[in-house]
Amino acid sequence: MSQRDNAVAEPSGSARDHDAGEPDAVAPEADDQSTAAAAGSEAAADDPAGSGPEPAAGAAEAATTADAAADHAVAGAAPGATAQEPDRDAGPRDEDSDTDEAVADLELEGEIAADYVEGLLDVADLDGDIDMDVEGDRALVSVVGATLDELVGPRGEVLEALQELTRLAVHRQTGVRTRVMLDVGGYRLRRRAELAEAGREAAEEVRQTGVPKKMWAMNRFERKVVHDAIAAAGLRSESEGEEPDRKVVVLPAE
């Protein structure tokens, strides 16, 4: 049985992370043929050297069962309201009010996502606490306090699938697209640090040799982190190939 620990922070105002998160499950991937100035346009979510046991059959079955339960729970939910023409006579908008409203929306997404993940843990008979936060312009739901390798899988593949199911559950209840991010046992935090270091090393090599360097195949989350690291190092990068073999290419400075 899982326990929830709700801690919501104000948006950080940092550059939008189109990876790890970008609306993967409910929106098409953005064109990530980017330069350093547009490196952040890579849709995120989510790992090359990630290690972990093969996903357990029980966890996969539990995910399917929990998804069916979530579908049943949200079947009667009303779709999101249609955007309306702004009231031009209402005067200037209160930016603080807009910010508070945006945070409230993200908190709601986090609550829905946490309920879904909590149900998944219960069905799979897995232990773990659930933390909720608001990070920039997305909700973040983390399963902590337990080593749940079966929910991560090789290169984070199981985690990616669970994140897509969670986003679908939120979308079906709110009627709007969501960029909620799911993490298990701090996996994404560790992988982000490793990928950023790999991006910096590749950028330094290209700076010294002046020769473009093609990196290994990555998913969208990995590419986004690497693009950002290369841009921070002052070089350019772009992506080549088709999924699942799409790769980051580091380019010399112009």
C-alpha positions, 0 to 999 in steps of 0.5 A: 500500500502506498502513501502519498507525500504532497509537496508543491513548489512554485514554478521555477521559471526555468527554460521549458523542458520539452523532453522529458516530457513534452506531450508524448502520449497525446501530442506528436513529437516536435521536429527536433532538427535543432541548433544550439539556440533551439536545442530545447525544442526536443520533446522530453521523456525520457536512457542509454546505459540504464541498467535494470532487470527485465520488466517483471510480467506481474508489473506489466499485467498490473499496469494493464489492470490499473489502466483499465481501472483508471479508464472506468474511473474517468469514463464519465468525466466531462471534457475540458472547456473550450477556449473562449474569446477574451473579454476585451472590456475586462481590463488588464489581466492580473499576472499573479492570478494567472500564475496561481491558476496555472499552478492550481491546474498543475496541482490537479494534474499531479493529484490525478496522476498520483491517484493513478500511480497509487492504484497501480502500486496497489494492484501490483502489490508494490510498496512505495511513497508518492511525492507530488511537486510542480517543476517549472511548467509541469507536474512531477509525480515520484515514487520514492522510498523503495527500489522498484527496478521492475517499474523502470526496466532496461533503459527506462522502457517500462517507466516510459510506458507507465508515464504514457499511461499516466498521462493518458489517465490525466488527459481523459479526466481533464480533457487537456494535454498534459506534460506530467512527468513520472519518476521511480526511485530517482531514476530520471534524476540520475540519468539526467546527470549522466546524459548531461555529462556525456553531452559535455564530453562530446561537445569538448571533443568536437571543439578540439577536433572540429569534426562532427560527432554522432552519438548513440541512439536515444529516446526523446528524454535523452536527446533533450538533456544532451541537446541542452548540455551541448548548447550550454557548452556553446556548440550546436547539435541536431538529431538524425535518423528515425525512431527508435534509432534517432541520434544526436549529432554534435556540430562544430561552432560556426 
